[in-house]
Amino acid sequence: MTVDQELHQLAVKAAGQYPDSLLTAQGWTRQELVDAIHARLQTKYTDMRATGELVADDDGVIRPAKRSRRQRRRDHTTPAAQPARCPTPTKLAFRDQAHADDVVQHWGYEDAPVRPTRAYPCRCGSWHLTSQTAGQQDTGRHD
């Protein structure tokens, strides 16, 4: 049996799962549904062959491509979220607001030209210090 014949059999079986009432409500005949499912299966099969997900054995049997243990292990994990890039990487970064506020209250650099007045959250996930009041807009580099 050819691959196309097997795909057609799968399409017939899948189309048989749909009740007639659903088909008539959608305005489809059973044969139109079989043809549509068959076309989708052919497209998916072609794509999987093109990407190497399916390969043919020496005797012509189509099977899923072998993947390394590392690839199989990654199938069950989600990629780690990458933190957003900080628009002000030269500023001190604090892990939470409490730490940043503590530094604002106990600022010890009297000879510094500017004294921080408050902390603000950054899109990178850290907290930074600024000398601007809450009503002022900074240059828009942070969220």
GUGUKOL-393526 format. One line per field, with one value per residue (C-alpha): residue number from 1; x, y, z. Coordinates in Angstrom, 3 decimals, decimal comma. Layout:
REM residues N
i <- [NUM | ...]
c1 <- [X | ...]
c2 <- [Y | ...]
c3 <- [Z | ...]
//
This chain:
REM residues 143
i <- [1 | 2 | 3 | 4 | 5 | 6 | 7 | 8 | 9 | 10 | 11 | 12 | 13 | 14 | 15 | 16 | 17 | 18 | 19 | 20 | 21 | 22 | 23 | 24 | 25 | 26 | 27 | 28 | 29 | 30 | 31 | 32 | 33 | 34 | 35 | 36 | 37 | 38 | 39 | 40 | 41 | 42 | 43 | 44 | 45 | 46 | 47 | 48 | 49 | 50 | 51 | 52 | 53 | 54 | 55 | 56 | 57 | 58 | 59 | 60 | 61 | 62 | 63 | 64 | 65 | 66 | 67 | 68 | 69 | 70 | 71 | 72 | 73 | 74 | 75 | 76 | 77 | 78 | 79 | 80 | 81 | 82 | 83 | 84 | 85 | 86 | 87 | 88 | 89 | 90 | 91 | 92 | 93 | 94 | 95 | 96 | 97 | 98 | 99 | 100 | 101 | 102 | 103 | 104 | 105 | 106 | 107 | 108 | 109 | 110 | 111 | 112 | 113 | 114 | 115 | 116 | 117 | 118 | 119 | 120 | 121 | 122 | 123 | 124 | 125 | 126 | 127 | 128 | 129 | 130 | 131 | 132 | 133 | 134 | 135 | 136 | 137 | 138 | 139 | 140 | 141 | 142 | 143]
c1 <- [0,000 | 1,384 | 1,690 | -1,043 | -3,415 | -2,680 | -3,322 | -6,610 | -7,665 | -6,862 | -8,920 | -11,908 | -11,638 | -11,369 | -14,293 | -16,387 | -16,119 | -18,169 | -21,948 | -24,106 | -25,838 | -22,516 | -21,677 | -25,013 | -24,785 | -21,424 | -22,689 | -20,206 | -20,682 | -18,802 | -16,639 | -15,682 | -14,607 | -12,564 | -10,859 | -10,089 | -8,637 | -6,635 | -5,161 | -4,163 | -2,549 | -0,599 | 0,662 | 1,706 | 3,414 | 5,314 | 6,396 | 7,586 | 9,618 | 11,132 | 12,184 | 13,616 | 11,021 | 10,169 | 12,719 | 12,559 | 14,290 | 16,350 | 13,260 | 11,124 | 9,263 | 8,586 | 9,291 | 9,987 | 13,592 | 15,742 | 16,561 | 19,308 | 18,581 | 19,173 | 16,587 | 14,016 | 14,642 | 14,099 | 10,708 | 9,369 | 10,799 | 9,875 | 12,551 | 13,675 | 12,347 | 15,051 | 15,077 | 14,439 | 17,481 | 18,070 | 17,862 | 20,140 | 22,809 | 25,194 | 22,794 | 22,901 | 20,341 | 18,478 | 16,534 | 13,490 | 11,979 | 12,818 | 16,559 | 16,437 | 14,405 | 16,867 | 19,733 | 17,755 | 17,166 | 20,759 | 22,562 | 26,103 | 27,722 | 27,478 | 29,902 | 27,856 | 26,468 | 22,956 | 21,178 | 18,629 | 15,123 | 13,223 | 13,387 | 11,544 | 10,938 | 12,728 | 11,594 | 14,686 | 13,086 | 15,395 | 14,848 | 16,960 | 17,414 | 16,571 | 16,800 | 13,648 | 10,408 | 7,547 | 5,682 | 8,610 | 9,121 | 12,590 | 13,931 | 11,586 | 14,279 | 12,372 | 8,813]
c2 <- [0,000 | 3,420 | 6,327 | 8,177 | 5,220 | 5,071 | 8,800 | 8,376 | 5,586 | 7,830 | 10,630 | 8,307 | 7,121 | 10,696 | 11,905 | 9,029 | 10,534 | 13,593 | 13,283 | 13,977 | 16,842 | 18,686 | 18,119 | 19,454 | 22,433 | 23,309 | 22,636 | 19,827 | 16,396 | 13,495 | 13,157 | 16,853 | 16,363 | 13,269 | 15,226 | 18,174 | 15,950 | 13,980 | 17,202 | 18,376 | 15,013 | 15,108 | 18,613 | 17,624 | 14,468 | 16,441 | 19,041 | 16,368 | 14,662 | 18,001 | 18,912 | 15,471 | 14,551 | 11,477 | 9,325 | 6,208 | 2,998 | 0,903 | -1,187 | 1,924 | 2,020 | 5,581 | 6,204 | 9,134 | 10,290 | 9,233 | 12,023 | 12,168 | 11,720 | 15,447 | 16,338 | 13,972 | 15,424 | 18,945 | 17,929 | 17,895 | 21,212 | 24,768 | 27,242 | 29,541 | 33,052 | 35,486 | 38,609 | 41,829 | 43,845 | 46,721 | 50,149 | 51,604 | 48,941 | 51,417 | 52,071 | 50,043 | 47,227 | 45,988 | 42,741 | 44,279 | 47,585 | 47,134 | 46,965 | 49,934 | 52,026 | 51,158 | 52,541 | 55,730 | 56,267 | 55,548 | 57,226 | 57,869 | 59,641 | 63,257 | 64,449 | 62,900 | 65,551 | 64,071 | 62,285 | 59,570 | 60,326 | 57,171 | 53,704 | 52,615 | 49,214 | 48,580 | 46,315 | 44,163 | 43,023 | 45,006 | 48,218 | 51,320 | 54,642 | 58,048 | 61,630 | 62,638 | 62,992 | 60,627 | 63,274 | 63,998 | 62,022 | 60,741 | 60,198 | 57,235 | 54,606 | 52,530 | 51,271]
c3 <- [0,000 | -0,914 | 1,481 | -0,404 | -0,006 | 3,727 | 4,056 | 2,194 | 4,573 | 7,539 | 5,987 | 5,480 | 9,081 | 10,408 | 8,294 | 9,620 | 13,114 | 12,101 | 12,540 | 9,484 | 11,294 | 11,619 | 7,976 | 6,746 | 9,115 | 7,566 | 4,044 | 3,355 | 1,892 | 3,454 | 0,318 | 0,469 | 4,070 | 3,149 | 0,353 | 2,649 | 5,382 | 2,818 | 1,417 | 4,912 | 5,688 | 2,425 | 3,200 | 6,713 | 5,434 | 2,783 | 5,345 | 7,778 | 5,054 | 4,020 | 7,575 | 8,274 | 10,909 | 8,822 | 7,020 | 4,855 | 5,962 | 3,544 | 2,820 | 2,140 | 5,451 | 6,589 | 10,263 | 12,574 | 12,492 | 15,423 | 17,829 | 20,389 | 24,066 | 24,566 | 21,905 | 23,433 | 26,888 | 25,540 | 24,155 | 27,712 | 28,866 | 28,103 | 27,114 | 29,891 | 29,603 | 28,620 | 30,780 | 28,916 | 28,018 | 30,428 | 28,754 | 31,480 | 32,090 | 33,754 | 36,641 | 39,835 | 39,719 | 42,807 | 43,006 | 44,719 | 45,752 | 49,446 | 48,745 | 46,395 | 48,876 | 51,639 | 49,546 | 48,820 | 52,567 | 53,552 | 50,645 | 51,895 | 48,968 | 50,124 | 47,475 | 44,637 | 42,266 | 42,383 | 45,222 | 44,304 | 45,552 | 44,670 | 43,104 | 39,975 | 38,339 | 35,067 | 32,240 | 32,879 | 36,146 | 38,431 | 40,351 | 39,650 | 41,446 | 40,018 | 41,240 | 39,401 | 41,308 | 40,590 | 38,564 | 36,246 | 33,063 | 32,554 | 29,067 | 28,673 | 28,991 | 31,513 | 31,919]
//
